[in-house]
Amino acid sequence: MLKTLILSLSLLAAACTPAAQQSPSSETAPVQSIQSLPVDQPPAVNSAVAAVDAFAAALRAGDQAAVQRLLAPDVLIAESGGVERSYAEYAEHHLPADIAFTSAVQFTLERRDLIDSGDTATVISQSRAEGEFHGRAIRSRSMETTVLRRTDGAWRIQHIHWSSAPINDEHEHEQ
């Protein structure tokens, strides 16, 4: 059920990007099946997954210039029930908090899936977040769905959706 939900959300997110709303052409690649990727190996250079990893590294390092290079200007970022509809809006609101959180908490990648459709890709990452932030213990499962578009040979993030749930000893979400 979780895989069906993730796939549905990913396809919906991909369909909402400006590239998906253009009229179809013979050059549009068909949606490929979901590929489960190894989490213990680095991604291929210049791949959509490498762009997602570079974005995470830029957040951890507090490198706002790199974050901006990796995000499309009209990026849509959904988290905690809210949404930012551009890089400028994200930079004004949640970017500083996201930098502080990702630099304070340890993320362990547990699963990663890829839906590759040529110049559009969706990367679905499941991680465990543990540490302390603002004096509060963090122990949660994190889901990240990232939709990217390749333009002029470079991958840029068009959409990110983050969600998380605390992990306790009684209940842990299915992987």
C-alpha positions as CSV (number, residue, x, y, z in Angstrom):
1,M,0.0,0.0,0.0
2,L,2.8,2.4,0.9
3,K,4.5,1.8,-2.5
4,T,1.2,2.5,-4.3
5,L,0.8,5.7,-2.4
6,I,4.3,6.8,-3.0
7,L,4.0,6.0,-6.7
8,S,0.7,7.9,-7.0
9,L,2.1,11.0,-5.2
10,S,5.2,10.9,-7.4
11,L,3.3,10.6,-10.6
12,L,0.9,13.4,-9.5
13,A,3.9,15.6,-8.6
14,A,5.5,14.9,-12.0
15,A,2.3,15.7,-13.8
16,C,2.1,19.1,-12.0
17,T,5.4,20.3,-13.4
18,P,5.4,22.8,-16.3
19,A,7.2,20.2,-18.5
20,A,4.4,17.7,-17.9
21,Q,1.8,20.2,-18.9
22,Q,3.2,20.8,-22.4
23,S,1.7,19.0,-25.3
24,P,3.1,15.6,-25.8
25,S,5.7,15.1,-28.5
26,S,7.4,12.1,-30.1
27,E,10.6,13.1,-28.1
28,T,8.9,12.5,-24.7
29,A,10.2,9.4,-23.0
30,P,7.7,7.0,-21.5
31,V,7.6,6.6,-17.7
32,Q,9.9,3.8,-16.7
33,S,9.2,1.3,-13.9
34,I,10.4,2.1,-10.4
35,Q,14.0,1.2,-9.8
36,S,15.2,0.4,-6.3
37,L,18.7,1.8,-6.0
38,P,21.5,0.6,-3.7
39,V,21.9,3.0,-0.7
40,D,25.5,2.0,0.0
41,Q,26.9,3.1,-3.4
42,P,27.4,6.6,-4.7
43,P,25.1,7.7,-7.5
44,A,26.2,8.0,-11.1
45,V,27.9,11.3,-11.8
46,N,25.5,13.9,-13.4
47,S,22.4,11.8,-12.5
48,A,19.2,13.0,-11.0
49,V,20.1,11.1,-7.8
50,A,23.5,12.9,-7.7
51,A,21.6,16.2,-7.8
52,V,19.4,15.1,-4.9
53,D,22.5,14.2,-2.9
54,A,24.2,17.5,-3.8
55,F,21.1,19.4,-2.6
56,A,21.2,17.5,0.7
57,A,25.0,18.2,1.1
58,A,24.4,21.9,0.3
59,L,21.7,22.1,3.0
60,R,24.0,20.4,5.5
61,A,26.9,22.7,4.6
62,G,24.7,25.9,4.7
63,D,25.7,26.6,1.1
64,Q,22.8,28.7,-0.1
65,A,24.4,29.4,-3.4
66,A,24.6,25.7,-4.2
67,V,21.0,25.2,-3.0
68,Q,19.9,28.0,-5.4
69,R,21.8,26.4,-8.3
70,L,20.1,23.1,-7.7
71,L,16.5,24.4,-7.4
72,A,14.5,25.7,-10.3
73,P,13.4,29.3,-9.7
74,D,9.8,28.2,-9.7
75,V,10.4,25.2,-7.4
76,L,7.4,24.0,-5.3
77,I,8.4,22.8,-1.8
78,A,5.8,21.2,0.4
79,E,6.5,20.4,4.0
80,S,4.6,20.4,7.3
81,G,1.3,21.2,5.7
82,G,2.6,24.3,3.9
83,V,4.1,25.2,0.6
84,E,6.6,27.6,-0.9
85,R,6.1,28.3,-4.6
86,S,9.5,29.6,-5.6
87,Y,13.2,29.6,-4.6
88,A,12.8,33.2,-3.4
89,E,9.9,32.3,-1.1
90,Y,11.7,29.3,0.2
91,A,14.9,31.4,0.9
92,E,12.8,33.9,2.9
93,H,10.9,31.3,4.9
94,H,12.1,27.7,5.5
95,L,15.6,27.6,4.0
96,P,17.4,28.9,7.1
97,A,15.5,26.4,9.4
98,D,16.2,23.5,7.0
99,I,19.9,24.4,7.0
100,A,20.0,24.4,10.8
101,F,18.0,21.2,11.1
102,T,20.0,19.2,8.5
103,S,23.3,20.3,9.9
104,A,22.2,19.3,13.5
105,V,20.6,15.9,12.8
106,Q,22.1,12.7,11.3
107,F,20.2,11.3,8.3
108,T,20.7,7.6,7.4
109,L,19.4,6.7,3.9
110,E,17.4,3.4,4.2
111,R,15.8,3.1,0.8
112,R,15.8,5.0,-2.5
113,D,13.7,4.5,-5.6
114,L,13.9,6.2,-9.0
115,I,11.3,6.8,-11.7
116,D,13.2,7.9,-14.8
117,S,11.4,9.4,-17.8
118,G,14.2,10.8,-19.8
119,D,14.5,14.5,-19.0
120,T,12.2,14.2,-15.9
121,A,13.0,12.0,-12.9
122,T,11.4,11.4,-9.5
123,V,13.6,10.3,-6.7
124,I,11.9,8.9,-3.6
125,S,14.2,8.6,-0.5
126,Q,13.4,7.1,2.8
127,S,15.7,8.0,5.7
128,R,16.0,7.8,9.4
129,A,16.7,11.1,11.2
130,E,18.3,11.0,14.6
131,G,19.9,13.6,16.8
132,E,19.0,16.7,18.8
133,F,17.6,20.0,17.5
134,H,16.8,23.0,19.7
135,G,17.2,20.8,22.8
136,R,14.7,18.2,21.6
137,A,15.6,14.6,20.8
138,I,14.8,13.7,17.1
139,R,14.1,10.1,16.1
140,S,11.9,9.9,13.0
141,R,11.4,8.4,9.7
142,S,11.7,10.9,6.8
143,M,10.2,10.6,3.3
144,E,11.4,12.8,0.5
145,T,9.9,12.9,-3.0
146,T,11.9,15.0,-5.4
147,V,10.9,15.7,-9.0
148,L,13.7,16.9,-11.2
149,R,14.0,18.2,-14.8
150,R,17.1,18.0,-17.0
151,T,17.7,21.3,-18.9
152,D,20.8,22.0,-20.9
153,G,22.4,18.8,-19.5
154,A,21.9,19.7,-15.8
155,W,19.3,18.4,-13.3
156,R,17.3,21.0,-11.4
157,I,14.8,20.3,-8.7
158,Q,11.2,21.3,-9.6
159,H,9.4,19.9,-6.6
160,I,10.2,18.5,-3.2
161,H,7.7,17.0,-0.7
162,W,9.0,16.2,2.7
163,S,7.1,14.3,5.4
164,S,8.2,12.7,8.6
165,A,6.8,10.7,11.5
166,P,8.3,10.0,14.9
167,I,9.6,6.5,15.5
168,N,8.7,5.0,18.8
169,D,9.2,1.5,20.1
170,E,5.5,0.5,19.7
171,H,5.0,1.5,16.0
172,E,7.4,2.1,13.1
173,H,6.1,2.8,9.7
174,E,6.4,0.0,7.1
175,Q,9.4,0.3,4.8
